[in-house]
Amino acid sequence: MNETNPQRGNRLDPWLDSYATRAYGLRESETRSLFAVASRPEVVSLAGGMPNLKDLPLDELAEATARMIRKDGGRALQYGNGQGLPRLREQIPEVMALEGIDADPEDVVITTGSQQAVDIVTELFIDPGDVILTEAPTYVGSLSIFSTYQADVQQAPIDADGVIPEALEQTITDLERQGRHVKFFYCLPNFHNPAGVSLSEERRPQVIEICRRHHILIIEDNPYGLLDFEGRTHTALKTLAPDDVVYLGSFSKIFAPGYRVGWAVAPPAVREKMKLASEAAILCPSSVGQFSISNYLDNFDWRGQIQDFRTMYRRRRDAMVDALSEFMPMCTWNVPEGGFYVWVGLPEGLDAKEMLPRAVTNLVAYVSGTAFYAGGRAGRDHMRLSFCYPEPVDIREGVRRLSEVVTHDLELVNLFGPACQRPSGGVSAPSPDQV
């Protein structure tokens, strides 16, 4: 007999009845579910935000790593400090200084990528049902974290100059009238993922003032800040309000994501709680990763490498924008000044999520805008195209293939109306380890 014991869940998962409530908030993200399909060699992937590492000096890095292991292997392969390697915490403010940020090494907490920093902050501040405010749209990885902790995610719209202060204030005020307090405002002010825009200099102090007046902590997630294609930088929110902002940074975009080394700079009391939470979860961040990053900062021209990345990504951005102009003039898009992404608006009546299976069939992949809104309640009229990884010639070919799908669906919508675009389901695939 294969009858399921009602006390033991079901055949597929005998522990179904034993999970914590928050486990039911775990969902495969629309971005990660695409990777197994998009990684097929015949598919041009404009979906994933993987950095392009082809310009890294891999032979020199291999030799430097070998020397580091011979010299410091006893420490690099051992447990480390829960707050992070002291030498690396001294170097990180040198990186942040390129953006005019004055950080104290004592306030730096090393994390396993900036994603872990988002998780720690959420763990510390959010009980089930608490309100988190984000931009609309926002980073899909953080939305997954917020969902796991059963937060109520509210979103304020953005435009070409970032989050709209009036809309931010109105959203907060409406929530307060309902007796609800926003625990923190999570934002990506520079070269936004997915929208590619940056918060204007004029709006930055306005956002600070609004959050300060309503006693809302700001989480400033800034993985792309040094990737302005012209080498410019923006005023960090952390600089404007050191005691009101937790700043998150990462080496994934300016060096290599495989080391999984990020950091947070937080006010002292928050820093101490972040350190304790990190120690409780992982004991300490990867020692060998930290030693490798520190060795790179000490012995390589990392500033020149960042400039090389800017040049490389600018060429790819140009290839994307040129291809969109040539093949998809029926759409709208931003022209990002840095980062990895172009946010493409579809003609009225088209649905990015419904269109995705047909795009994959035509050997091109993107991310539907629905991935970047809480609950997938919006975003069907947009898609995120990533230009960071493919070669320019592949970007052009990918956009050409995508234009065939858009053109076909647009013709159907014009003939029969929007309902004709909804015959097929979404793409589902196993999720690899890339983010």
For each residue, the residues with C-beta under 8 A, 3 or more apart:
1:
2: 11
3:
4: 8 9 10 11
5: 8 14
6:
7: 17
8: 4 5 14 15 17
9: 4 13 14 15 16 17 18
10: 4 13 14 16
11: 2 4 14
12: 16
13: 9 10 16
14: 5 8 9 10 11
15: 8 9 18 19
16: 9 10 12 13 19
17: 7 8 9
18: 9 15
19: 15 16 23 24
20: 23
21: 24 128 150
22: 25 26 128 148 149 150
23: 19 20 26
24: 19 21
25: 22 147 148 149 150
26: 22 23 144 147 148
27: 144 147
28: 32 33 431
29: 32 33 140 141 143 144 371 431
30: 33 34 140 353 367 368 370 371 376 426
31: 34 35 47 48 140 141 367 371
32: 28 29 35 431 432 434 435
33: 28 29 30 36 427 428 429 431
34: 30 31 37 38 45 47 48 365 367 427 429
35: 31 32 38 39 47 48 429 431 432 434
36: 33 39 429 430 431 432
37: 34 40 43 360 365 427 429
38: 34 35 43 45 47 48 360 365
39: 35 36 43 45 432
40: 37 43
41:
42: 363
43: 37 38 39 40 360 363 364 365
44: 363 364 365 390 394 395 397 398 401
45: 34 38 39 48 364 365 386 389 390 398
46: 364 365 366 385 386 387 390 395 398 399 402
47: 31 34 35 38 365 366 367 384 386
48: 31 34 35 38 45 386 389 434
49: 193 340 341 386 388 435
50: 257 388 389 434
51: 252 253 256 257 309 340 388 389
52: 55 312 313 316 388 389
53: 56 256
54:
55: 52 305 308 309 312
56: 53 61 255 256 305
57: 60 61 300
58: 61 62
59: 62 63
60: 57 63 64 300
61: 56 57 58 64 65 296 300
62: 58 59 65 66
63: 59 60 66 67
64: 60 61 67 68 295 296 299 300
65: 61 62 68 69 292 295
66: 62 63 69 70
67: 63 64 70 71
68: 64 65 71 72 73 76 291 292 295
69: 65 66 72 73 76 77
70: 66 67 73
71: 67 68
72: 68 69 75 76 291
73: 68 69 70 76 77
74: 77 78
75: 72 78 80 287 291
76: 68 69 72 73 287 288 291 292
77: 69 73 74 287 288
78: 74 75 287
79: 283 284 287
80: 75 84 85 284 285 287 290
81: 84 85 86 284
82: 275 276 278 279 283 284
83: 89 108 109 110 275 278
84: 80 81 88 89 108 109 110 263 284 285 290
85: 80 81 88 89 110 287 290 291 294
86: 81 89 90 105
87: 90 91 294
88: 84 85 91 92 110 261 290 293 294 297
89: 83 84 85 86 92 105 106 108 110 263
90: 86 87 93 94 105
91: 87 88 94 95 294 297 298
92: 88 89 95 96 103 105 108 249 263 265
93: 90 96 97 101 102 103 104 105 108
94: 90 91 97 297
95: 91 92 98 226 249 254 297 302
96: 92 93 99 101 103 236 247 249 265
97: 93 94 100 101 102 103
98: 95 226 233 303 306
99: 96 222 225 226 233 234 236
100: 97 233 235 236 239
101: 93 96 97 236 238 239 247 265
102: 93 97 239
103: 92 93 96 97 107 108 238 247 265
104: 93 107 108 265
105: 86 89 90 92 93 108
106: 89 268
107: 103 104 265 266 267 268 271
108: 83 84 89 92 93 103 104 105 263 264 265
109: 83 84 117 263 264 265 266 271 274 275 278
110: 83 84 85 88 89 261 262 263 285 290
111: 114 116 117 120 261 262 263 264 278 285
112: 115 116 260 261 262 282 285 286
113: 116 117 250 252 257 260 261 262 435
114: 111 117 118 221 223 248 249 250 252 262 263 264
115: 112 118 119 141 142 145 262 435
116: 111 112 113 119 120 262 278 281 282
117: 109 111 113 114 120 121 246 248 262 263 264 274
118: 114 115 121 122 141 142 145 186 219 221 248
119: 115 116 122 123 145
120: 111 116 117 123 124 264 274 277 278 281
121: 117 118 124 125 184 219 246 264 274
122: 118 119 125 126 132 145 146 149 151
123: 119 120 126 149 277
124: 120 121 270 273 274 277
125: 121 122 130 183 184 217
126: 122 123 130 132 146 149 150 151 183
127: 130
128: 21 22 149 150 151
129: 150 151 152
130: 125 126 127 151 152 183
131: 151 152 153 154 175 180 181 182 183
132: 122 126 146 151 152 153 154 182 183 184 185 186
133: 153 154 155 156 168 171 172 182 184 185 186 216
134: 138 142 143 146 153 154 155 156 185 186 187 374
135: 138 155 156 157 158 162 163 186 187 188 192 195
136: 155 156 157 158 373 378
137: 155 158 194 195 343 369 372 373 378 379 382
138: 134 135 142 143 155 186 187 188 372 373
139: 142 143 188 193 194 221 372
140: 29 30 31 143 144 194 367 371 372
141: 29 31 115 118 144 145 435
142: 115 118 134 138 139 145 146 186 221
143: 29 134 138 139 140 146 147 153 371 372 374
144: 26 27 29 140 141 147 148
145: 115 118 119 122 141 142 148 149
146: 122 126 132 134 142 143 149 151 153 186 374
147: 25 26 27 143 144 150 151 153
148: 22 25 26 144 145
149: 22 25 122 123 126 128 145 146
150: 21 22 25 126 128 129 147
151: 122 126 128 129 130 131 132 146 147 183
152: 129 130 131 132 180
153: 131 132 133 134 143 146 147 374 375
154: 131 132 133 134 171 175 182 374
155: 133 134 135 136 137 138 171 373 374
156: 133 134 135 136 163 164 167 168 171
157: 135 136 163 164 167
158: 135 136 137 162 163 164 192 195 197
159: 162 164 197
160: 197 334
161: 164 197 198 199 200 202 203
162: 135 158 159 189 192 197 198 199 200 203
163: 135 156 157 158 167 168 187 199 203 207
164: 156 157 158 159 161 167 168
165: 168 169 203 206 207 210
166: 169 170
167: 156 157 163 164 170 171
168: 133 156 163 164 165 171 172 185 207 210
169: 165 166 172 173 210
170: 166 167 173 174
171: 133 154 155 156 167 168 174 175
172: 133 168 169 175 176 182 210 214 216
173: 169 170 176 177
174: 170 171 177 178
175: 131 154 171 172 178 180 181 182
176: 172 173 179 180 181 214
177: 173 174
178: 174 175
179: 176
180: 131 152 175 176
181: 131 175 176 215
182: 131 132 133 154 172 175 185 214 216
183: 125 126 130 131 132 151 216 217
184: 121 125 132 133 216 217 218 219 246
185: 132 133 134 168 182 207 211 216 217 218 219
186: 118 132 133 134 135 138 142 146 219 221
187: 134 135 138 163 199 207 218 219 220 221 237
188: 135 138 139 191 192 193 221 222 223 224
189: 162 192 198 199 204 220 222 234 237
190: 198 199 222 224 225 228 234 338 339
191: 188 196 197 198 224 225 227 228 336 337 338 339 340 341
192: 135 158 162 188 189 195 196 197 198 339 341
193: 49 139 188 196 223 224 339 340 341
194: 137 139 140 341 343 367 369 371 372 384
195: 135 137 158 192 334 341 343
196: 191 192 193 334 336 339 341 342 343
197: 158 159 160 161 162 191 192 334 336 343
198: 161 162 189 190 191 192 234 337 338
199: 161 162 163 187 189 190 203 204 207 234
200: 161 162 203 204
201: 204 234 235
202: 161 205 206
203: 161 162 163 165 199 200 206 207
204: 189 199 200 201 207 208 234 235 237 240
205: 202 208 209 240
206: 165 202 203 209 210
207: 163 165 168 185 187 199 203 204 210 211 218 237
208: 204 205 211 212 218 237 240 241 244
209: 205 206 212 213
210: 165 168 169 172 206 207 213 214 216
211: 185 207 208 214 216 217 218 244
212: 208 209 215 216 241 244
213: 209 210
214: 172 176 182 210 211
215: 181 212
216: 133 172 182 183 184 185 210 211 212
217: 125 183 184 185 211 244 245 246 270
218: 184 185 187 207 208 211 237 241 244 245 246
219: 118 121 184 185 186 187 245 246 248
220: 187 189 236 237 238 245 246 247 248
221: 114 118 139 142 186 187 188 248
222: 99 188 189 190 225 236 247 248 249
223: 114 188 193 248 249 250 252 253 262
224: 188 190 191 193 227 253 338 339 340
225: 99 190 191 222 228 233 234 236 249
226: 95 98 99 233 253 254 306
227: 191 224 253 254 306 309 310 313 338 339 340
228: 190 191 225 231 232 233 234 310 337 338
229: 310 311 313 314 317 337 338
230: 310 337
231: 228 307 310
232: 228 337
233: 98 99 100 225 226 228
234: 99 189 190 198 199 201 204 225 228
235: 100 201 204 239 240
236: 96 99 100 101 220 222 225 239 240 247
237: 187 189 204 207 208 218 220 240 241 245 247
238: 101 103 220 241 242 245 247 265
239: 100 101 102 235 236 242
240: 204 205 208 235 236 237 245
241: 208 212 218 237 238 244 245
242: 238 239 245 267
243: 267
244: 208 211 212 217 218 241 267
245: 217 218 219 220 237 238 240 241 242
246: 117 121 184 217 218 219 220 264 265 266 267 270
247: 96 101 103 220 222 236 237 238 264 265 266
248: 114 117 118 219 220 221 222 223 262 263 264
249: 92 95 96 114 222 223 225 262 263 264 265
250: 113 114 223 253 254 261 262 263
251: 254 255 256 257 259 261 262 293
252: 51 113 114 223 255 256 257 260 262
253: 51 223 224 226 227 250 257 309 340
254: 95 226 227 250 251 302 305 306 309
255: 56 251 252 259 293 296 302 305
256: 51 53 56 251 252 259
257: 50 51 113 251 252 253 260 435
258:
259: 251 255 256 286 289 292 293
260: 112 113 252 257 286 289
261: 88 110 111 112 113 250 251 285 286 289 290 293
262: 110 111 112 113 114 115 116 117 223 248 249 250 251 252
263: 84 89 92 108 109 110 111 114 117 248 249 250
264: 108 109 111 114 117 120 121 246 247 248 249 271 274
265: 92 96 101 103 104 107 108 109 238 246 247 249 271
266: 107 109 246 247 270 271 274
267: 107 242 243 244 246 270 271
268: 106 107 271 272
269: 272 273
270: 124 217 246 266 267 273 274
271: 107 109 264 265 266 267 268 274 275
272: 268 269 275 276
273: 124 269 270 276 277
274: 109 117 120 121 124 264 266 270 271 277 278
275: 82 83 109 271 272 278 279
276: 82 272 273 279 280
277: 120 123 124 273 274 280 281
278: 82 83 109 111 116 120 274 275 281 282 284 285
279: 82 275 276 282 283 284
280: 276 277
281: 116 120 277 278
282: 112 116 278 279 285
283: 79 82 279
284: 79 80 81 82 84 278 279 287
285: 80 84 110 111 112 261 278 282 289 290
286: 112 259 260 261 289 290
287: 75 76 77 78 79 80 85 284 290 291
288: 76 77 291 292
289: 259 260 261 285 286 292 293
290: 80 84 85 88 110 261 285 286 287 293 294
291: 68 72 75 76 85 287 288 294 295
292: 65 68 76 259 288 289 295 296
293: 88 251 255 259 261 289 290 296 297
294: 85 87 88 91 290 291 297 298
295: 64 65 68 291 292 298 299
296: 61 64 255 292 293 299 300 302
297: 88 91 94 95 293 294 300 302
298: 91 294 295
299: 64 295 296
300: 57 60 61 64 296 297 305
301: 304 305
302: 95 254 255 296 297 305 306
303: 98 306 307
304: 301 307 308
305: 55 56 254 255 300 301 302 308 309
306: 98 226 227 254 302 303 309 310
307: 231 303 304 310 311
308: 55 304 305 311 312
309: 51 55 227 253 254 305 306 312 313
310: 227 228 229 230 231 306 307 313 314 338
311: 229 307 308 314 315
312: 52 55 308 309 315 316
313: 52 227 229 309 310 316 317 338 339 340 387 388
314: 229 310 311 317 318
315: 311 312 318 319 392
316: 52 312 313 319 320 387 388 390 392 395
317: 229 313 314 320 321 335 336 342 387
318: 314 315 321 322 392
319: 315 316 322 323 387 392 393 395 396
320: 316 317 323 324 342 385 387 395 399
321: 317 318 324 325 333 335 342
322: 318 319 325 326 396
323: 319 320 326 327 328 395 396 398 399 400
324: 320 321 327 328 329 331 333 342 344 399
325: 321 322 328 329
326: 322 323 329 396 399
327: 323 324 399 400 402 403
328: 323 324 325 331 344 399 402 403 406
329: 324 325 326
330: 347 406 407 410
331: 324 328 344 345 346 347 406
332: 344 345
333: 321 324 342 343 344 345
334: 160 195 196 197 342 343
335: 317 321 342
336: 191 196 197 317 339 341 342
337: 191 198 228 229 230 232
338: 190 191 198 224 227 228 229 310 313
339: 190 191 192 193 196 224 227 313 336
340: 49 51 191 193 224 227 253 313 386 387 388
341: 49 191 192 193 194 195 196 336 384 385 386 387
342: 196 317 320 321 324 333 334 335 336 384 385 387
343: 137 194 195 196 197 333 334 369 382 383 384
344: 324 328 331 332 333 382 383 384 385
345: 331 332 333 381 382
346: 331 350 351 352 355 381 382 383 406
347: 330 331 350 406 410 413
348: 381
349: 410 413 414 417 418 421
350: 346 347 355 381 406 409 410 413 418 421
351: 346 354 355 380 381 418 421 422
352: 346 355 356 366 368 369 370 379 380 381 382 383
353: 30 356 368 370 380 426
354: 351 357 380 421 422 424
355: 346 350 351 352 358 359 405 406 409 421
356: 352 353 359 360 365 366 368 426 427
357: 354 360 361 424 425 426 427
358: 355 361 362 405 408 409 424
359: 355 356 362 364 365 366 401 402 405
360: 37 38 43 356 357 363 364 365 427
361: 357 358
362: 358 359 401 402 404 405
363: 42 43 44 360 401
364: 43 44 45 46 359 360 398 399 401 402 405
365: 34 37 38 43 44 45 46 47 356 359 360
366: 46 47 352 356 359 383 384 385 402
367: 30 31 34 47 140 194 371 372 383 384 386
368: 30 352 353 356 371 379 380 382 383
369: 137 194 343 352 372 373 378 379 380 381 382 383 384
370: 30 352 353 373 376 378 379 380
371: 29 30 31 140 143 194 367 368 376 379 384
372: 137 138 139 140 143 194 367 369 379 384
373: 136 137 138 155 369 370 376 377 378 379
374: 134 143 146 153 154 155 377
375: 153
376: 30 370 371 373 379
377: 373 374
378: 136 137 369 370 373
379: 137 352 368 369 370 371 372 373 376 382
380: 351 352 353 354 368 369 370
381: 345 346 348 350 351 352 369
382: 137 343 344 345 346 352 368 369 379
383: 343 344 346 352 366 367 368 369
384: 47 194 341 342 343 344 366 367 369 371 372
385: 46 320 341 342 344 366 399
386: 45 46 47 48 49 340 341 367 389
387: 46 313 316 317 319 320 340 341 342 390 395
388: 49 50 51 52 313 316 340
389: 45 48 50 51 52 386
390: 44 45 46 316 387 394 395 398
391: 394 395
392: 315 316 318 319 395 396
393: 319 396 397
394: 44 390 391 397 398
395: 44 46 316 319 320 323 387 390 391 392 398 399
396: 319 322 323 326 392 393 399 400
397: 44 393 394 400 401
398: 44 45 46 323 364 390 394 395 401 402
399: 46 320 323 324 326 327 328 364 385 395 396 402 403
400: 323 327 396 397 403 404
401: 44 359 362 363 364 397 398 404 405
402: 46 327 328 359 362 364 366 398 399 405 406
403: 327 328 399 400 406 407
404: 362 400 401 407 408
405: 355 358 359 362 364 401 402 408 409
406: 328 330 331 346 347 350 355 402 403 409 410
407: 330 403 404 410 411
408: 358 404 405 411 412
409: 350 355 358 405 406 412 413 421
410: 330 347 349 350 406 407 413 414
411: 407 408 414 415
412: 408 409 415 416 420 421
413: 347 349 350 409 410 416 417 418 420 421
414: 349 410 411
415: 411 412 420
416: 412 413 419 420
417: 349 413 420
418: 349 350 351 413 421 422
419: 416 422
420: 412 413 415 416 417 423
421: 349 350 351 354 355 409 412 413 418
422: 351 354 418 419
423: 420
424: 354 357 358
425: 357
426: 30 353 356 357
427: 33 34 37 356 357 360
428: 33
429: 33 34 35 36 37
430: 36
431: 28 29 32 33 35 36
432: 32 35 36 39
433:
434: 32 35 48 50
435: 32 49 113 115 141 257
